[in-house]
């Protein structure tokens, strides 16, 4: 067991040891820009226009936003980053970030790409998980119909059978290669079939060890109760519940749709309520740790410290393969690298894909850093502290 006091999120020397001075200064410049919502809005609009007009700005984007938040344009291109993170005992979760067209050709291409990430994970100990989103292999309108319980037409039935087949193929391939795979969350009006398929796949493949993980967004009022209910059912049926625990990603869209369609907003009323349920979920999982496999996806220092404390309290080994911490690549290195140095399992979500196709993801990251309370300020403070520390040693 590691003394929790040894996990120090203020240690910038450990947090940024993998970044040279030039990279650190570039990171500082980027987060300075992202500290200004107006500048982010203007910049993203400008980039969109430039790509639409086919202006030669790919190199600029690749060397700035893309370099900060993505691993590369393909799996091979991401290898340098994977190996570099791996040298600090931090895994990479390869996340194919292309948001393709809504047709069979695109869905099949995405499925094939996810298979590649599974193979990569099987061959490389620095890639501990694979991941996919159902909207990458299924039409949004079809998911909406299935979620709503609509009677499907003949063509919709055919398309749905293809979706189920893709999910089964991905999870079966992961099982055969002993690779853990996350199924990412969607908006609430699409989430029903995601939950059902994830549960069905866990029932099949999580008997001896956790292979399939469903994602629980704790900014939803209903998720903590669902987590407890799913656990009870998993215990009755004799399989491990794989959980990727996050706060959530679609808050504004959820609120706008609820208002427009006149139904209760499913999002927690306050951030404090989200934090409460997130931490309550961590506590519940650790109290019942033998029945769970957890990946705690969080940039919240208090939640990460709570998990460390509870792992110590319940005698869960720091390197227990069923317990991982995860953060997005390009953010919260002070959490990732300090946890890893203390002996815990840590992974970074590492998006990859062609620069132009990755723009929606990059824009979300930029906007997130302006909207998440204090995120850009926290990153700026930490980077600035490390730059000053290094200058003082000269």
N, C-alpha and C positions, 0 to 999 in steps of 0.2 A: 504494500500500500504506500502511496505517496502522500506525504503531509500536505494538506491543502494549502498551507501557507507558502509552499514552494512554487505554486502556480501564480505567477505575478504578471498580470496583464499590462503593467506599466513598464515592463522591461523592453525598451525599444531596441536595444542592442541585439537581443535574441529575435525580436519580431522582424527586423529588417537586415539580418545578417546576410541573407541571400540576394540583397539588392546592392549594386555598386552605387557610388555617389551620383553618377549621371542619371541612373534609373530613379534614384530617390528624388532628385530635383525635378525630374519629369512628372513623377507621381504627385509631388507637391503642386506643381503648376496645374495639373489636371483637376485636383480636388479644390484648388482655389477657384477655378472656373465653375465647378459644380456647386460651389458654395453660393452661387448667384442664380436663382431661379430664372431671372430674366435672360441672363447670358446663355443658360442651358436651352431655353425655349428658342432663342434666336439662333443658336448654333445648330440645333437639331433641324430646324427649318431650312437653314442654309445648306446643310449636308444633304438633306432630302432633295432639294432643288438641284444641287450640283450633280448628284447621281442621276437624277431624271434627265438632266441636260447632257449627261455623259461627259462631264468635265473631268480632267485627269487629276482627281484628288484621292484615289485609292491609297496611294503611298502615304499620304498625310494621315488618313484615318487609321491605316494599318500600324503606323508608328506611334499613334497616340491612344485613342479610346480602345481600339482593337487590341493593342499590345497590353494595355492595362487589364482588360476584362476577358480576353479570349486566349486560348492556347495556340491556335493556328488555323489554317484554312482547311486542313484535313487531319486525320489521325497521325500520319507520318510527320506532318509539319508541327504537330504538338509534342513530339517526342522529347525535344530539348527541355521544354517546360516540365513535362512529366518526370524526366530523369532528375532535373534540378530540384523539384519539390521532393522527390523520392529520397534524395541525398540528405534531406532534413527529416526523414520519416513522415512525410506528408503524402498521402495518396491523392490521386486525381480521379474524379468522376467525369468521364468523357460525356459531354452533353451536346448532342447534335442540334445546334441552335437555329437551323434553317427552318423557316416557316413557309412551307411549300404550298402549291396549289391544291385545291380540294378535289382531287380525282385519283383514280386507281393507280395511274402511272406514278404520281407523286407519293402515294401511300406505300406502294411496293418499293420505291426507291428508298424511302425513309426506313422501312422495315429492314431492307438489306444493309443499310448503314448501321442500324442498331445491332444487327448480327455481327458486324465488324467490330463494334465496341465490346461485345461479349467475348469474341475471340481474342481481342487485345487484352482484356481483363484476365482471361484464362492463362495467357502467356506472360503477363507482366505483373509481378507482385505489387508494383506501384500504382496499379489501377484496381482498387478493391471492389468497385461497383460498376454496373451499367445502369442506364436510365432511359425511360421513354415517356412521352405524353400521348394519351389516346388521340388527341386532336392531330397528332402527326401521322396517324394511320387510319383515321376515321373522319368522315364528314361531320362538321359541326351541326348542321341541321338534322342529320340522322341521330346523333347523340341526344339532341334536344327532344326529338320525338320519342326515343326509347326512354329517356328520363321521365317524360311526361306520361308514359304508359299508353301512348297512342297506338291504335291498330295500324300496323305497317302494311304498305302495299306490297305486291309481289316483288317489285324491284328493290324496295327498301329491305325486305326480308333477305334477298340475295346479298345486298350490300352489307347488311348486319352480320350475316354468316361469314363474310370475308373478314370483317373486323375481328370477330371472335377467333377465327382461324389464325389471323396475324398475332393476336395476343397469345394464343396457345403456343404458337411456333416460337415466339420470343422467349416465353417463360420456360418452355420445354428445352430450348437450346441452352438457356442459362443453367437450368438444372443439370443437363448432361455435361456441362463444362464446369460445374460447381462454382458458378459465378452468381453473386447476389445482384438482384435487379430491382430498381425503384420504379414504381408507376406514379408519375407526378400528378398533382391535383389539377382540376379544371374549375371553371366557374360553377356555382351551385346548381344552375339549371342544366348542367351537363354531367354532374358528378355522380348521379345515381348509377348509371351503367359502369362507370369507372370503379366505384366501390364494389359492385357486385362481381365484376370480372376479377378484381384484385383478390377478393375473398375466395372466389372459386379456385384461383391459381394457388393461393396459400394453402387451401385445403388439399390440393394435389401435391404440392412440392415442398411444403414446410414441415414435413413429418419428423425427419431426423435432425435437420438443421434449417435455419432461415435462408430461403432463396429469394422469395418475393416479398416486397415491402409496399404497403399502401401509404399514401401521404395524407396526414391529418393537419388541416389548417385551423389553428386554434383561435383565430380571430372570428371564427364562426361560433355562434351561441350554442349550437347543437353538438359540437365535435367532442367535447369531453365525455358527454354521456354516450355518444356513439362508440368512442374508444373503449369505455368500460363494458358496453354491451358486446362489442366485437370480441373482446378478451374472454368474456364469459362463454360465448359460443365456441371460440377456438379451444378453450379448455375442455368443453364437453366433447368436441370432435377430435381432440388429440393432436393439435398442431400448434406450432409457434407463431405468434402474431408478429409479423414484421412491420415496424412503424418508422416512417420518416416523419419527424415532428417539426413543423414549421409554424410561424405565426400566420402568414398568408400573403397573397400576391394580387388580389383583384378587388381591393376595398372600394375604390371609387366606382368601378363598373357595377359592383353589387348594389351599392347605394342608389346609383342612378337608375338602374333597372327596377329596383323595388319601388322607387318613387313613381316612375313612369307607369308601371303596371299595377300600382296600388296594392302591394302586399307588404307585410312586415319586413323590414330590413334584417337580413340574417346575420349581419356583422355586429360584433359586440359594441355596446354603446360607448365604451371608453377604452383607451389603451390599457388602463389599469386592469380592466376585466379580461382583456386578452392575456396580459402578463400573468394574471392570477390562474387562468385555466391552463396556460402553457406550463407553468411551474407545478400546478396540481397534477397535470398529466405526467410530468417527469417523476414526481413523488409516487404516483400510483404505479408506474412502470417499474420503478426500483423496488417498491414494496413487493412486487410480484415478478421479480427479475428473471426467474427461471422460465417463465412462459413468454417472454418477450425478446425480440431483437430490436434494438433502437439505434437510429441515426438521428441525433439532435441537430437539426439545421438551424443555427441561431447566431446572430451577431450581437446578442444581448449578453453583456458580461455577467450580470447577476444570474441569469439562467444557466450559463455555462459553469459558473462557480457552484451553483446549487447541485448540478449533476455530479461534479467532482466530489462534493461533500457527501452526497447520497451513495455514490459508488463506494466511498470509504466506509460509510456507516453500515451498509449492507454486505460488506465483504466482497464486492465485485472487483475482480482484478483489473488494474489499469489497462492492461492489454487484452482484456476479454473481447474476442472477435465479435460478440453480439452487441457491443456498445461503442459507437463512433460519435465523434463530434464533427460537424461540417460547416464550412463557410464558403461563400462565393469567392472565386479567384479574383484577385485585385482589391479585395476588401478584408478588413479585420485581421490582418496578419498578426497583430498583437495577441489575438486570441488563438489563432491556429498554431503559430510557431511556439508560443509559450506552453500550450497544452502538449504539443508533441515533445518538446524538450523534457517535460515532466513525466513522459512515458505513456501518455494516453493515445488512443487511436484517433487520428485526425485525417480528414480528406477535404480537398477543395473541389467544388463544382467547377469543372473546366470546360466551358463552351468552346465549340469550334465550328467552322463552316466558312464558305466564301464571304469576303468582307461585305459585299453589297447585301447578301442575304442575311447577314448577322446584324444589320443596322437596327431592326426593331428591338432586338435584345439589348444592343448597346445603348439605344435611346432610353430604354426602361431603366437600365443601370444608372445612367446619368440623372434621369428624373427622380429615381428613387433616392439618390444621395442628396437631392435638394429637399425632398419631402419628408424623409425619415428624420424625426427629431434629432438634431445634433450629429447625424452620421458624418456629413462632410466636415463639420467642425472637429469632430473627434479624430477623424483620419488626418486632417491638417495638423492638429496639435501634436499627434504622435510622430508624424513625419518630420515636423519642425523640430521636435525635441531630439530626434535622432540626428538630424543634420547638425544641430548645435553641439551635440555630444561629440560627433566626429570632428567638427571644427576645433573643439577644445583640445583634442588629442594631437593636433598638428604641431 
